[in-house]
Amino acid sequence: MKDVEKNGKKVFSCFSCGGGSTMGYKLAGYTVVGNCEIDEDMEAIYKQNHHPKHTYLMDIRDFNRLGTYPDELKELDILDGSPPCSVFSDAGAREKGWGTEKTFREGQKKQRLDDLFLHFIRTAEILKPKIIIAENVKGLVAGNAKGYVNEIIKAFKSAGYSVQIFLLDAQTMGVPQRRKRVFFIARRNDLNLPKLVLDFREKPIHFGEVRSDHGIPLKECMMASLIKKRKPGDKCFSDISERVRGKRSMFNDRIVEDHVIAPTNTSGGMSVRFVDGEKYSDTDYIATQTFPQDYDFGKESVQYVCGMSVPPVMMANIAAAIYEQWLKE
């Protein structure tokens, strides 16, 4: 990081989690001046790695009610945020979780998640950054959630911003992982900036190019038995289970061959290397998520933090494009 030339632009990160987005901004030359995070464990990781000048361990709703803020937060180039998104995930309960309060892993606090995006836009109304970047799961723009997207667009407009929506795939952006995510990128209307153009075409990086020499041996009896019967082309344990047991199960437990792009890292489930039948090592998760190998994950599961984070290199590409098209003087 010492070799990265600073561009003089400032970022504040909300829902900062373990710091994946922040790492990306730093790689692109930005200075991340602070963060807001509700989860104590994630905040500990963030502080250990990024040493934020202005840090807030609190709900975004409480942050918005503070009333007074450091002058530096009123002079932001980018307000960044990844509002917790499990209620919109294709792998989640989706509509069943909308409008209800639950205790989620994200912060270990009983709260609604489906309206956090709107509270984040309220943060933008307060701080008035030049640009807003919000990342979320692709399920947010699918099915019944499209009505919620319309609310988001209206909220951006009411706050004085013009927003563009991009569906991006990390594998085209120098990340060795298939990870599709939606990015809402908004520019303040008084700046009269042109529309942003994002067109990433990086050469895909296969899993075999980044995996570690050794994984972690499977201890689960049935899975350890099933993996011995793997065949080329098996993408998850359900493929083996159907062939061997006549039963499809374990869809979330993936099998990754060296010649493919690694699937999306998730906070749960299991990823197993086809080459040796062993689970991903921490090094594998870190490499496919593009965190630095010396990143300090503290006492937390490396898989969990990686699964919850924006790949740093993915965000670095977006941030670099924004600098070149909108912020470069």
C-alpha positions in Angstrom: 0.0 0.0 0.0 2.9 2.3 0.6 3.7 2.3 -3.2 0.1 3.4 -4.2 0.1 7.0 -5.2 -2.6 9.0 -3.4 -5.1 10.9 -5.5 -6.2 13.3 -2.8 -9.8 12.1 -2.8 -11.7 11.2 0.4 -14.1 8.3 1.2 -16.4 7.5 4.2 -17.6 3.9 4.4 -20.9 2.8 5.9 -21.8 -0.9 6.7 -18.0 -1.3 6.3 -17.9 -4.9 7.6 -14.3 -6.2 7.5 -13.1 -3.6 5.1 -13.1 -5.1 1.6 -14.4 -1.9 0.0 -12.1 0.2 2.0 -9.1 -1.9 0.8 -10.3 -1.4 -2.8 -10.4 2.4 -2.4 -7.0 2.4 -1.0 -5.6 0.3 -3.9 -7.1 3.0 -6.2 -5.3 5.8 -4.3 -8.2 7.2 -2.2 -8.0 8.1 1.5 -10.7 6.5 3.6 -11.3 8.9 6.4 -13.7 6.8 8.5 -16.5 4.3 8.8 -19.8 3.3 10.4 -20.4 -0.3 11.4 -22.9 -1.9 13.7 -21.1 -5.2 14.4 -18.4 -5.1 17.1 -16.5 -8.0 15.7 -16.4 -6.6 12.2 -15.5 -3.2 13.6 -12.5 -4.7 15.4 -11.2 -6.2 12.2 -11.7 -2.9 10.4 -9.9 -0.8 13.0 -7.0 -3.3 13.2 -6.4 -3.1 9.4 -7.4 0.4 8.5 -7.1 2.6 11.6 -9.9 5.0 10.7 -9.7 8.6 11.8 -13.5 9.0 12.3 -15.1 5.7 13.4 -18.7 5.1 14.5 -19.7 1.7 16.1 -23.5 2.2 15.7 -26.6 1.6 13.6 -26.8 3.9 10.6 -30.1 5.2 11.9 -28.3 6.4 15.1 -25.5 7.9 13.0 -28.1 9.9 11.1 -29.4 11.3 14.4 -26.1 12.5 15.7 -26.7 16.0 14.4 -23.1 17.2 14.3 -20.3 15.7 12.3 -16.6 16.5 11.7 -16.1 19.0 8.9 -14.1 16.3 6.9 -17.3 14.3 6.6 -19.0 17.2 5.0 -16.3 17.4 2.3 -16.4 13.8 1.0 -15.7 12.8 -2.6 -17.4 9.4 -2.1 -19.9 8.0 0.4 -19.6 4.3 0.2 -22.0 1.7 1.6 -23.0 -2.0 1.3 -26.4 -2.1 3.2 -26.9 -5.6 4.6 -28.7 -7.6 2.0 -29.6 -11.1 3.2 -33.3 -10.4 2.8 -32.8 -9.8 -0.9 -30.4 -12.6 -1.6 -31.5 -15.3 -4.1 -30.3 -17.8 -1.5 -32.4 -16.3 1.3 -36.1 -16.1 2.1 -36.5 -12.9 0.2 -40.1 -11.5 0.4 -40.8 -13.4 3.6 -38.2 -11.3 5.4 -39.3 -7.9 4.1 -40.7 -5.5 6.6 -40.0 -7.6 9.7 -37.5 -7.2 12.5 -35.2 -10.2 13.1 -31.8 -10.9 14.7 -29.4 -11.3 11.9 -25.7 -12.2 12.0 -25.0 -8.8 10.5 -24.6 -6.9 13.8 -26.3 -9.4 16.1 -29.1 -6.9 16.6 -32.8 -7.1 16.0 -33.5 -4.8 13.2 -35.1 -4.4 9.8 -32.7 -4.8 6.9 -34.9 -4.1 3.9 -35.1 -0.3 4.6 -31.4 0.3 5.4 -30.7 1.4 1.9 -33.1 4.3 2.3 -31.5 5.2 5.6 -28.1 5.2 3.8 -29.5 7.6 1.3 -30.6 9.8 4.2 -26.9 9.7 5.3 -26.1 11.1 1.9 -28.6 13.9 2.3 -26.9 14.9 5.6 -23.2 14.6 4.4 -23.8 15.7 0.8 -20.9 13.8 -0.8 -20.1 14.3 -4.5 -20.7 10.7 -5.3 -22.5 7.7 -3.7 -21.6 4.1 -4.3 -23.8 1.4 -2.9 -23.2 -2.3 -3.4 -25.8 -5.1 -3.1 -26.8 -8.6 -4.2 -28.1 -9.0 -7.7 -31.4 -10.3 -6.2 -32.2 -6.7 -5.4 -33.1 -6.0 -9.0 -35.0 -9.2 -9.5 -38.7 -10.2 -9.1 -40.8 -8.2 -6.6 -37.7 -6.4 -5.3 -37.9 -4.2 -8.4 -40.6 -2.1 -6.7 -38.1 -1.4 -3.9 -35.5 -0.4 -6.5 -38.0 2.2 -7.7 -38.2 3.6 -4.2 -34.4 3.8 -4.0 -34.3 5.7 -7.3 -36.9 8.1 -6.1 -35.0 8.6 -2.8 -31.8 9.4 -4.7 -33.6 11.9 -6.9 -35.2 13.5 -3.8 -31.8 13.8 -2.2 -30.4 15.7 -5.3 -28.6 12.8 -7.0 -28.8 11.1 -10.4 -28.2 7.4 -10.1 -27.0 4.7 -12.5 -27.4 1.0 -11.8 -24.7 -1.5 -12.8 -24.8 -5.3 -12.7 -21.1 -6.2 -12.5 -19.3 -9.6 -12.5 -16.1 -9.7 -10.5 -14.5 -12.3 -12.9 -14.3 -9.6 -15.6 -12.6 -7.2 -13.2 -9.4 -9.1 -12.2 -11.0 -11.1 -9.4 -10.6 -15.0 -9.6 -14.3 -15.5 -8.6 -17.7 -15.5 -10.3 -19.5 -12.9 -8.2 -22.3 -10.8 -9.6 -23.2 -7.7 -7.6 -25.4 -4.6 -8.2 -23.8 -1.2 -7.8 -25.9 2.0 -7.4 -23.6 4.8 -8.4 -25.0 8.3 -8.0 -23.6 11.8 -8.8 -24.7 15.0 -7.2 -26.8 17.0 -9.6 -25.2 20.4 -9.1 -21.8 19.0 -10.3 -23.2 18.4 -13.8 -21.2 15.3 -14.4 -21.7 13.1 -17.4 -23.0 9.5 -17.2 -20.4 7.0 -15.9 -19.2 4.3 -18.4 -18.1 1.0 -16.9 -16.8 -1.7 -19.3 -14.6 -4.3 -17.6 -13.0 -7.0 -19.7 -10.1 -8.4 -17.7 -8.9 -11.9 -18.6 -10.6 -14.5 -16.3 -8.3 -16.0 -13.6 -8.9 -19.7 -13.0 -8.9 -21.3 -9.5 -5.8 -23.4 -10.2 -3.8 -20.2 -10.7 -4.4 -18.9 -7.2 -5.2 -21.9 -5.0 -2.8 -22.9 -2.2 -0.7 -26.0 -2.2 -2.8 -27.7 0.5 -6.4 -27.5 1.7 -8.0 -28.6 4.9 -8.9 -32.4 5.1 -12.6 -33.1 5.4 -13.7 -34.5 8.8 -17.4 -34.9 8.1 -18.0 -38.7 7.6 -20.6 -38.6 4.8 -19.0 -35.8 2.9 -15.5 -37.3 3.2 -17.0 -40.5 1.8 -18.8 -38.7 -1.0 -15.9 -36.6 -2.2 -13.9 -39.8 -2.9 -16.5 -40.5 -5.6 -16.2 -37.1 -7.3 -16.0 -36.9 -11.1 -14.9 -34.1 -13.4 -17.8 -31.8 -13.9 -19.3 -32.2 -10.4 -20.1 -28.6 -9.3 -21.4 -29.4 -5.8 -22.0 -32.3 -3.4 -25.5 -32.7 -4.6 -24.2 -33.9 -8.0 -22.3 -36.7 -6.2 -25.1 -37.4 -3.8 -27.6 -37.9 -6.6 -25.3 -40.2 -8.5 -24.3 -42.3 -5.5 -27.3 -42.1 -3.1 -30.1 -41.1 -5.5 -30.8 -38.1 -3.4 -30.1 -34.4 -4.1 -28.8 -32.5 -1.1 -25.9 -30.3 0.0 -26.5 -27.8 -2.8 -24.5 -25.1 -0.9 -21.4 -27.2 -0.6 -19.4 -26.5 -3.8 -16.7 -28.5 -5.6 -14.1 -26.3 -7.5 -11.9 -27.6 -10.3 -8.7 -26.0 -11.2 -9.7 -25.0 -14.8 -12.9 -23.1 -13.7 -13.4 -19.6 -12.2 -14.1 -20.1 -8.5 -17.8 -19.7 -7.5 -19.0 -16.9 -5.3 -17.5 -17.0 -1.8 -20.3 -17.1 0.7 -20.3 -16.7 4.5 -21.7 -20.2 4.9 -21.6 -23.6 3.1 -18.4 -25.2 2.1 -16.0 -25.0 -0.9 -14.0 -28.1 -1.7 -11.0 -28.3 -4.1 -11.5 -31.0 -6.7 -7.8 -31.5 -7.1 -7.3 -33.1 -3.6 -10.8 -33.3 -2.2 -9.9 -30.9 0.6 -11.7 -27.8 1.9 -10.6 -24.3 0.9 -7.8 -23.1 3.1 -7.9 -19.6 4.5 -5.3 -18.8 1.8 -7.8 -19.9 -0.9 -10.6 -17.7 0.5 -8.2 -14.7 0.7 -6.8 -15.2 -2.8 -10.2 -15.6 -4.5 -11.6 -12.6 -2.6 -8.4 -10.5 -3.4 -7.6 -9.5 0.1 -3.9 -9.2 0.9 -2.6 -12.4 2.4 -1.3 -10.5 5.4 -4.8 -9.0 6.2 -5.6 -9.5 9.9 -9.0 -11.3 10.3 -8.6 -11.5 14.0 -10.7 -14.1 15.7 -13.3 -14.2 12.9 -13.7 -16.9 10.3 -11.8 -15.9 7.2 -14.6 -17.5 5.1 -17.3 -15.5 6.8 -15.5 -12.1 6.4 -14.6 -12.8 2.8 -18.2 -14.0 2.0 -19.6 -10.8 3.4 -17.1 -8.4 1.7 -16.8 -6.7 -1.6 -13.6 -8.0 -3.3 -11.0 -5.2 -2.9 -9.9 -5.5 -6.5 -13.5 -5.2 -7.8 -14.0 -2.0 -5.9 -10.5 -0.7 -6.9 -11.6 -1.0 -10.6 -14.8 0.9 -10.0 -13.1 3.6 -7.9 -10.3 4.1 -10.5 -12.9 4.5 -13.3 -14.8 7.1 -11.2 -11.6 9.0 -10.5 -10.7 9.1 -14.2 -14.2 10.1 -15.4 -15.5 12.3 -12.6 -12.9 13.3 -10.0 -9.6 13.9 -11.9 -8.8 17.5 -12.0 
